[in-house]
Amino acid sequence: MKPISYARPTTAEQAVSTVTARPRTVFLAGGTTLVDMLRIGAMEPDNVVDITWLPLGGLEHTPEGGLRIGALAKMSEVAAEPDVVERYPFLLVALWKGASAQLRNMATMGGNLMQKVRCSYFREPGHACNKREPGSGCAALDGMHRGHAILGTSPMCFATHPSDVAIPLVALDATVTVWGPRGERTIAFDDFFLLPGNTPHVEHPLAEDELITRIDVPPLPFATNSHYLKVRDRESYEFALTSAAVALNVADGTVIDVRIGLGGVGTKPWRARIAEAQLIGKAATTANFAKAAAAELAGADATHPMNAFKVELAQRTLVRALETVRPQVYLLGGFK
Ligand code: SF4
């Protein structure tokens, strides 16, 4: 392993100025992704800036009634927050199912959003990978791609975004606030993740000297009726083949409002706006859930042999998640 310099600033200003002064510098938080990447040689920075001593942890309530999550808050801290347990159950389940207990105690919320794709060719130097080495090609096209994306793909890259917790966060219209030498700015969660297009190595609209400081989760009263369903090859310590984060507001059998995020299928955390628009104002029936799911997946990329099964599986996952949060009283009334 080549030598890497290490700095441990105690203020955000010091952290950012260190990155500005030294090219090929990366931030280190919980280290649950970065340390892996350094070990296997998939990332080769010259300098690491350890930001774990910065005062960017904790959770607060916002004046609007939402949650403000510090970028360095641990996944386990957020999962233990009573407001998350009571008001955002799909966020709680995504935190539980997103990592083992050991990882939840180390991984930070900001780091979770910045984690790297699990495409094995990205993680194995020596294979063609446009994301790791722009212009080198994509070994996954003719290789193993069972876990790869079917939404938001490009011929340059179709690696799946691996985060679970990002799926309810995109459904909740969370925001990400970053800070750098040019000041603070807040980015809508959906805009924080970029589609691969022709530049799959550019994953976020962040300058190298910008640091995530917090994630804001707005209030959403009907999120008390929410669920995160994760489908995977084994029940523990595994990434999603498909997942759905849903919050549903039904009155008199009609969908008043709905939020849907899909995981395991997109090159970014996928907000299912087509399905949402199709459901609002309709009867909360399984048939309408299936129609909305089909509309969302109509544009899916089913051209790759190993992951084409996800088109059907994603629809079934979404329908099952919506059925789970549909008020049972309507089932008794004869919903189909
Ligand atoms: Fe690299 Fe993306 Fe192709 Fe995987 S799918 S090899 S990450 S370019």
Boltz pocket constraint, residues with backbone or C-beta under 6 A from the ligand:
constraints:
  - pocket:
      binder: B
      contacts: [[A, 117], [A, 119], [A, 120], [A, 121], [A, 122], [A, 128], [A, 129], [A, 130], [A, 131], [A, 132], [A, 137], [A, 138], [A, 139], [A, 140], [A, 141], [A, 156], [A, 157], [A, 158], [A, 159], [A, 200]]
      max_distance: 6.0
